[in-house]
Amino acid sequence: MSFLILTINPGSTSTKIGVYKDTEEQFSQNLSHSAEEIAQFANVADQFSYRLEKIMDFLRTKGLSIKDFSAIVGRGGLLKPMISGTYSVSDAMLADLQSAKYGSHASNLGALLANQLAKEASCPAFIVDPVVVDELDPLARISGRPEFPRRSVFHALNQKAVAKRFAKSIQRPYEELNLIVAHLGGGISVGCHNHGRVVEVNNALDGSGPFSPERAGTIPAGSLATYILEQRPEKPSVAKMLAGTGGLVAHLGTNDAREVVQRIEAGDEKAKMVFDAMIYSVSRYIAAAAVPVHGKVDQIILTGGIAYSKYLTDKIAEYVGFIAPITIMPGEDELKALAEGAYRVLTGEETVREYK
């Protein structure tokens, strides 16, 4: 028996959707939303009906009825910390997302949209590995101040998906492997996957860890405190400094790694220095991620959009190749990852989890 699965990944200015037969993509579409269209809504939750109609219109153009689907799966949003897996959309989940209890983000709409469409389709609604997946070891939670425990917020969907795909490619269970996965995109997260659990990872939402195209990464705390006390900036501007206009944007005025490499090839020494520093920063965190497993790492996986850069991956390999072999799985095929999570539940390979 085959399953037709609809996947939904809402972003700030787009809603990506995909139709999958089992785990094979039939087609996908990026439904763009202009700044003017989004600006008419006071908050993310208010965009629900607008985005729902966009999805329904697209399905109609493809000659599909919502009744054709076996499952609807949305990108998980900002929820309370949870262990990895595929979750059924529950009333408790919907309430937390609608109220933005744990934060407001476009991805919060994923479960809301999946739930409504699933009602019309009379099929289950799921989310898969939201950014708040939390499997940290107790030691990894403790920082130097009890007021500021470390949090697990990272690219869980893509990290888990590529780790499982790699395990399948070598015909070994994911739960038997020690892997380091570095998601390299606008934000960067480096996770230590210890026998199926991400026991150590940087908080990629707030910008800790390596600096990235858009995030400042871990910066000198004393300097930041002095800046805030002296300049007295508003909270949103500080947040933007750390995640949004940090990293390559702050140094070079762009978040496009391809542009930076072009500038390097054209002889731009500043671009080379900054980009090489980012690569060095990523490599340090990859090396640190080997600590929880005492250096016994089966594979290092480089993934995300800027893992397409051979300049970057070659230099990372020079730094960390001594730890373990390196596999490059570029891109962030989140729609496919969502379909895979739903398929594992539909086929009984994985037990669905409940958010309470």
C-alpha positions in Angstrom: 0.0 0.0 0.0 1.3 3.5 -0.9 0.6 6.7 0.9 0.1 10.2 -0.5 1.6 12.7 1.9 1.2 16.5 1.9 4.1 18.4 3.6 3.9 22.1 4.7 6.9 24.3 5.7 5.9 27.9 6.5 8.6 30.5 6.4 8.5 34.2 7.0 7.8 35.1 3.4 6.8 31.8 1.8 5.0 28.6 2.4 6.8 25.6 0.9 4.6 22.6 0.1 5.3 19.2 -1.3 3.4 16.2 -2.4 5.0 12.8 -1.8 4.1 9.3 -2.8 5.6 7.5 0.2 8.9 9.3 0.4 9.3 10.1 -3.3 8.5 13.7 -4.3 5.7 14.1 -6.9 6.0 17.9 -7.0 6.7 20.8 -4.7 6.1 24.5 -4.8 7.4 27.6 -3.0 4.3 29.8 -2.5 5.8 33.3 -2.1 4.2 36.0 0.1 5.1 39.6 -0.6 6.1 41.9 2.3 2.9 43.9 1.6 0.7 40.8 1.9 2.4 39.8 5.2 2.3 43.3 6.6 -1.5 43.3 6.7 -1.5 40.8 9.6 -0.8 41.9 13.1 0.9 38.6 14.1 1.9 35.2 12.7 -1.3 33.5 13.9 -3.4 35.9 11.9 -1.9 34.6 8.7 -3.6 31.3 9.1 -6.6 31.7 6.7 -4.5 33.6 4.1 -1.9 30.8 3.9 -4.5 28.0 4.0 -6.3 29.5 1.0 -3.0 29.7 -0.9 -2.4 26.0 -0.3 -5.9 25.0 -1.4 -5.6 27.1 -4.5 -2.3 25.4 -5.4 -3.7 21.9 -4.9 -6.7 22.8 -7.1 -4.3 23.8 -9.9 -2.7 20.4 -9.6 -6.1 18.6 -9.8 -5.8 17.2 -6.3 -8.5 17.0 -3.7 -7.6 17.2 -0.1 -9.4 13.9 0.3 -6.6 12.2 -1.7 -4.1 12.4 1.1 -3.2 9.8 3.6 -1.5 12.3 6.0 -0.7 16.0 6.3 2.6 16.9 8.0 3.7 20.4 9.0 6.9 21.9 10.1 7.0 22.0 13.9 7.2 25.4 15.6 8.3 26.8 18.9 7.0 24.4 21.5 8.2 23.1 24.9 11.3 21.0 24.8 10.7 17.4 23.5 12.5 14.3 22.4 13.0 13.5 18.7 10.2 11.9 16.7 7.0 12.3 14.7 4.2 13.8 16.8 0.4 13.8 16.2 -1.0 17.3 16.3 -2.9 17.5 19.6 -5.1 20.1 21.3 -2.3 20.9 23.7 0.1 21.5 20.8 -2.4 23.7 19.0 -3.1 25.8 22.1 0.6 26.4 22.7 1.2 27.4 19.1 -1.9 29.7 18.8 -1.0 31.5 22.0 2.8 31.7 21.0 3.5 30.4 24.5 7.1 29.6 23.7 7.6 32.2 21.0 6.3 33.5 17.7 7.6 32.2 14.4 6.2 31.4 11.0 6.9 27.7 11.6 4.2 27.8 14.3 1.6 27.7 11.5 2.8 24.3 10.3 0.8 22.3 12.8 -2.2 24.6 12.6 -2.4 24.3 8.8 -1.8 20.5 8.9 -4.5 20.1 11.5 -7.2 22.0 9.5 -6.3 20.3 6.2 -6.3 16.9 7.9 -9.8 17.5 9.3 -11.0 18.0 5.8 -9.1 15.0 4.5 -10.2 12.7 7.4 -6.5 11.7 7.9 -3.9 12.2 10.6 -1.9 15.4 11.1 1.8 15.3 12.2 4.8 17.4 12.9 8.4 16.0 12.8 11.4 17.0 14.8 10.8 20.7 15.6 13.7 23.0 16.4 13.0 22.5 20.2 14.0 18.8 20.1 16.0 18.4 23.4 18.1 15.4 24.1 21.0 17.1 25.9 23.0 15.3 28.5 22.6 16.9 32.0 26.2 18.1 32.0 25.6 19.9 28.7 22.8 22.0 30.2 24.9 23.7 32.8 26.5 27.0 32.0 28.7 29.2 34.3 25.7 31.0 35.7 22.7 29.1 37.1 20.4 31.8 35.7 21.4 31.0 32.2 21.1 27.2 31.5 22.0 26.1 28.0 19.1 25.3 25.7 18.7 22.9 22.8 17.4 24.8 19.8 18.8 23.7 16.5 18.1 22.4 13.0 16.7 19.1 14.3 14.6 18.2 11.3 17.5 18.3 8.9 20.1 17.0 11.3 18.0 14.0 12.2 17.0 13.3 8.6 20.5 13.3 7.2 21.9 11.2 10.1 19.2 8.6 9.5 19.8 8.6 5.7 23.5 8.2 6.2 22.9 5.3 8.6 20.6 3.6 6.1 23.2 4.1 3.3 25.7 2.1 5.3 23.1 -0.4 6.4 23.5 0.3 10.1 20.9 1.5 12.6 21.1 5.2 13.5 20.9 4.2 17.1 24.2 2.3 16.9 26.3 5.2 15.5 28.2 8.2 16.9 27.9 11.0 14.4 28.7 14.7 14.3 26.3 16.6 12.1 27.0 20.2 11.1 24.1 22.1 9.6 25.6 24.9 7.6 23.1 27.6 6.6 22.0 31.1 7.5 22.3 29.7 11.0 24.8 27.0 11.9 24.2 24.1 14.4 26.7 21.4 15.3 25.3 18.3 17.0 26.8 15.3 18.6 24.5 12.3 17.9 25.3 9.7 20.4 23.5 6.4 19.6 20.4 8.2 18.4 20.4 11.2 20.8 21.7 14.7 20.2 23.5 15.0 23.5 25.3 18.2 22.7 24.4 21.0 20.3 24.7 24.8 20.2 21.6 27.0 20.4 21.3 28.1 16.8 18.3 30.3 17.4 19.9 32.8 19.7 23.2 32.7 17.7 25.5 30.8 20.1 28.1 28.5 18.7 30.0 29.2 15.5 29.3 32.5 13.8 27.4 32.0 10.5 26.1 34.1 7.6 23.5 35.8 9.8 24.4 34.9 13.4 27.0 36.4 15.7 27.7 33.1 17.4 29.3 33.0 20.9 30.8 36.4 21.5 32.7 37.9 24.4 30.1 38.2 27.2 31.8 41.1 28.9 32.0 43.2 25.7 28.3 42.6 25.0 27.4 43.5 28.6 29.4 46.8 28.3 27.8 47.6 25.0 24.3 47.2 26.4 25.0 49.2 29.5 26.7 52.1 27.6 24.6 52.2 24.4 21.3 51.1 26.0 19.8 49.6 22.8 16.3 48.3 22.6 15.9 44.6 23.1 14.8 43.9 19.5 17.9 45.6 18.2 20.2 43.4 20.4 18.4 40.3 19.3 18.9 41.4 15.6 22.6 41.9 16.3 22.9 38.4 17.5 20.7 36.6 15.0 19.9 38.4 11.7 22.6 40.9 11.2 25.5 39.1 12.8 28.2 37.0 11.2 29.0 37.6 7.5 26.2 40.2 7.3 28.0 42.3 10.0 31.5 41.9 8.5 30.8 41.8 4.8 27.2 43.1 4.3 25.9 39.9 2.8 24.5 36.5 4.0 25.2 34.8 0.6 28.2 32.5 1.0 28.4 32.1 -2.8 28.9 35.9 -3.2 31.6 35.8 -0.5 33.5 33.0 -2.4 33.2 35.0 -5.6 34.7 38.0 -3.8 37.5 35.8 -2.5 38.2 34.5 -6.0 38.4 38.1 -7.2 41.1 38.8 -4.6 39.1 40.3 -1.7 41.4 39.7 1.2 38.9 40.9 3.9 36.3 38.5 2.5 38.8 35.7 2.7 39.8 36.5 6.2 36.2 36.6 7.5 35.1 33.5 5.6 38.1 31.6 6.8 37.4 32.7 10.3 33.9 31.3 10.1 35.2 28.0 8.8 37.7 27.9 11.6 34.9 28.6 14.1 32.7 25.8 12.7 35.7 23.4 12.8 36.4 24.2 16.5 32.8 23.3 17.4 32.9 20.1 15.3 36.0 19.1 17.2 34.4 20.0 20.5 31.4 17.8 19.6 33.6 14.8 19.7 34.1 15.2 23.5 30.8 13.6 24.6 31.7 10.4 22.9 35.4 10.5 23.9 36.5 11.0 20.3 34.9 7.8 19.1 33.1 9.3 16.1 31.9 7.1 13.2 31.3 9.9 10.7 31.2 13.7 10.4 28.3 14.9 8.2 28.2 18.3 6.6 24.8 19.5 5.5 22.8 22.6 4.8 22.8 25.1 2.0 26.4 26.3 2.3 27.7 22.7 2.4 27.5 23.1 -1.4 30.7 25.3 -1.2 33.7 23.1 -2.0 35.9 25.9 -0.7 34.2 25.6 2.7 34.0 21.9 2.9 37.6 21.3 1.8 38.9 23.6 4.5 36.7 22.1 7.2 38.0 18.6 6.2 41.6 19.9 6.6 40.8 20.9 10.2 38.7 18.0 11.4 39.5 15.1 9.1 41.7 13.6 11.8 38.6 12.9 13.9 36.5 10.8 11.5 35.7 10.3 7.8 33.6 13.1 6.4 30.4 12.8 4.3 28.9 15.8 2.5 25.1 15.9 2.2 24.4 19.4 1.1 21.1 21.2 1.1 18.2 21.1 3.6 15.5 19.0 2.1 13.0 19.7 4.9 9.9 18.8 2.9 11.3 15.3 2.2 12.3 15.0 5.9 8.7 15.8 6.9 7.4 13.1 4.5 9.9 10.6 5.8 8.8 11.2 9.4 5.1 10.7 8.5 5.9 7.6 6.4 7.8 5.9 9.2 4.7 6.3 11.4 2.2 5.2 8.6 4.2 2.1 8.0 4.7 1.2 11.6 8.5 1.7 11.5 8.1 4.3 14.2 5.6 4.9 16.9 3.8 8.2 16.8 4.5 10.5 19.8 2.0 12.7 21.7 2.5 16.2 22.8 0.9 16.9 26.2 
